[in-house]
């Protein structure tokens, strides 16, 4: 009988968990819809900004217009110090979402350590920060509560530090690592080099036909503020994209958990019924054998 | 008649997309207008008012705080940080847009003269709408 009670208790506990996970899934679904909408609206701007900057960068690379020697556009093959910015969630319970980002950061770090490059790690999001703190990896910056509620101002302030250090020559590259949203069921890991601007895949032939004129007097100033905006915006977009991805990951994880709980309840019910049958059979045998012995 | 293909984008979405007869922009070096067949150009914008003359002859004003414009073969792409379009179906909507626009310009403009000139322009734009 004790066994029966034990199983009953388990069933109750598992179905309670199921209720929680189902509720969390619903919450994530609602939040995902909002985050997705935001990301969708921002994507256009991100694309256009990147397009404008790529065109300028491409021109500088291909024909060296006006002899622009802005650090932000020049490839540096021997970096000495780099910034790695990662974005993780503030909360867990979203499957491998955070771990994927952390692993990518670790990969990037080993890659550069082997090249004897110094790394400054800057983290956004509680989970990633906790992980690196636990592993005693030194971090330059720790920002919490930003990844769950992206804010243009805070993200710009955060990014400014890297941008300024880059312009002053303290660091030679800035990477952003985050898990982005691809669709409801898939997340895509991004490792983006924000600075210097990537011009590798720019086709020089194309530009010869296109016409792009920069207002001559403010070329340097314009490039400077454009690059700043570009970097700031990339940071902000990474945050938005990451939030959408986080919710989709959590939705999936909670869906899987709900299904698992359902299966578990089913198998526990079978076990319970078997145990009950067993108890009845034993009782019957006891009674029958008692009657037999009286004869 | 040739038209400009105009797009005004902010980080939080598209503000304006469509054909336009002409656009007046608050450039870093001063205000300038763009007509179809304009030479290709990429330049910075400062805080001010973007005036769009639409296909049907009506004008629309958008207040921006910072931006960059790319003009390429009748395609005009305006990328801005923050923007408020002065439009609405009724007076209260327009008044709300006006307030938003004023607070946007107050947050970036460094001189009172500029705030005043922008405020005057958007108010007259709003007046035409009503």
Interface residues (C-beta under 8 A of the other chain):
Chain A: X38 X41 X42 X44 X45 X48 X49 X52 X56 X152 X210 X211 X212 X213 X214 X215 X217 X218 X221 X222 X225 X226 X229 X233 X236 X237
Chain B: X7 X9 X10 X11 X12 X13 X14 X27 X28 X29 X39 X40 X41 X42 X43 X44 X66 X68 X70 X72 X73 X77 X79 X81
